[in-house]
């Protein structure tokens, strides 16, 4: 009976060990599945974030390009206005400059 009882104990221990091994394997498989799922979710979030940042970058680039065009146009207008102002000033003092030059050219110094 003693041998029978120890044999049953050994069988019980082996069965418990196999059950524990199944539980550990199931936990490992569940962990691996969860890690794969987390990786896929992270990759999706990264792709969404990258797409959002790219769209934001393109929007800002378009806005700044538009501003650049507006700045160029504004600078051209300011330059044209300044040129007209200088032409006007030059035409106003032109007769005086001509008279002054004639005076110096025609005056003879001994």
Secondary structure per residue as TSV (DSSP state, phi and psi in degrees):
chain	resnum	aa	ss	phi	psi
A	1	X	-	360.0	-38.0
A	2	X	H	-60.1	-43.5
A	3	X	H	-66.8	-37.8
A	4	X	H	-64.6	-41.7
A	5	X	H	-67.4	-42.4
A	6	X	H	-69.1	-34.0
A	7	X	H	-64.9	-41.8
A	8	X	H	-65.0	-38.3
A	9	X	H	-64.2	-42.4
A	10	X	H	-65.0	-43.5
A	11	X	H	-60.8	-42.0
A	12	X	H	-62.9	-43.1
A	13	X	H	-64.9	-41.6
A	14	X	H	-63.7	-41.2
A	15	X	H	-64.6	-42.1
A	16	X	H	-64.5	-39.5
A	17	X	H	-65.2	-41.4
A	18	X	H	-65.2	-40.7
A	19	X	H	-64.1	-42.0
A	20	X	H	-63.0	-39.6
A	21	X	H	-63.9	-40.1
A	22	X	H	-63.8	-41.7
A	23	X	H	-64.0	-43.9
A	24	X	H	-63.5	-44.3
A	25	X	H	-62.1	-41.8
A	26	X	H	-63.3	-40.4
A	27	X	H	-64.8	-42.3
A	28	X	H	-62.0	-43.9
A	29	X	H	-63.5	-41.6
A	30	X	H	-64.5	-40.0
A	31	X	H	-63.8	-45.7
A	32	X	H	-62.7	-41.4
A	33	X	H	-63.2	-41.7
A	34	X	H	-66.7	-38.7
A	35	X	H	-64.4	-42.3
A	36	X	H	-61.9	-43.6
A	37	X	H	-62.8	-44.5
A	38	X	H	-62.8	-39.6
A	39	X	H	-63.7	-43.8
A	40	X	H	-63.4	-42.5
A	41	X	H	-62.7	-42.6
A	42	X	H	-63.1	-41.8
A	43	X	H	-63.9	-39.4
A	44	X	H	-64.2	-44.2
A	45	X	H	-63.4	-40.3
A	46	X	H	-63.9	-44.2
A	47	X	H	-62.7	-42.9
A	48	X	H	-62.9	-44.9
A	49	X	H	-63.1	-43.7
A	50	X	H	-61.9	-43.0
A	51	X	H	-64.2	-41.0
A	52	X	H	-63.9	-45.0
A	53	X	H	-65.5	-38.8
A	54	X	H	-64.6	-43.4
A	55	X	H	-63.2	-41.8
A	56	X	H	-63.5	-42.7
A	57	X	H	-62.1	-45.7
A	58	X	H	-63.2	-38.6
A	59	X	H	-64.0	-46.8
A	60	X	H	-65.0	-38.0
A	61	X	H	-62.9	-43.4
A	62	X	H	-64.3	-41.2
A	63	X	H	-64.6	-44.4
A	64	X	H	-69.6	-33.2
A	65	X	H	-66.0	-40.4
A	66	X	H	-63.5	-40.7
A	67	X	H	-65.1	-37.3
A	68	X	H	-62.6	-43.3
A	69	X	H	-62.4	-40.8
A	70	X	H	-66.2	-39.5
A	71	X	H	-64.7	-41.9
A	72	X	H	-62.2	-44.3
A	73	X	H	-63.6	-42.8
A	74	X	H	-63.3	-43.1
A	75	X	H	-64.2	-38.8
A	76	X	H	-62.5	-42.4
A	77	X	H	-64.3	-43.3
A	78	X	H	-63.5	-40.8
A	79	X	H	-64.1	-45.7
A	80	X	H	-60.4	-41.3
A	81	X	H	-63.9	-42.1
A	82	X	H	-65.0	-40.6
A	83	X	H	-62.0	-44.5
A	84	X	H	-63.4	-39.4
A	85	X	H	-63.5	-44.4
A	86	X	H	-65.2	-39.7
A	87	X	H	-62.1	-42.2
A	88	X	H	-62.8	-45.5
A	89	X	H	-63.9	-40.5
A	90	X	H	-64.4	-41.8
A	91	X	H	-68.3	-29.4
A	92	X	H	-70.8	-38.4
A	93	X	H	-98.6	-1.7
A	94	X	H	-57.6	-47.1
A	95	X	H	-60.9	-38.3
A	96	X	H	-64.7	-41.4
A	97	X	H	-65.6	-41.9
A	98	X	H	-62.1	-45.2
A	99	X	H	-61.9	-42.2
A	100	X	H	-64.5	-44.1
A	101	X	H	-63.2	-43.3
A	102	X	H	-61.4	-39.5
A	103	X	H	-62.7	-45.0
A	104	X	H	-71.0	-32.9
A	105	X	H	-74.7	-37.4
A	106	X	H	-87.7	-13.2
A	107	X	-	-83.5	127.6
A	108	X	-	-105.2	130.6
A	109	X	-	-110.0	140.2
A	110	X	-	-95.9	360.0
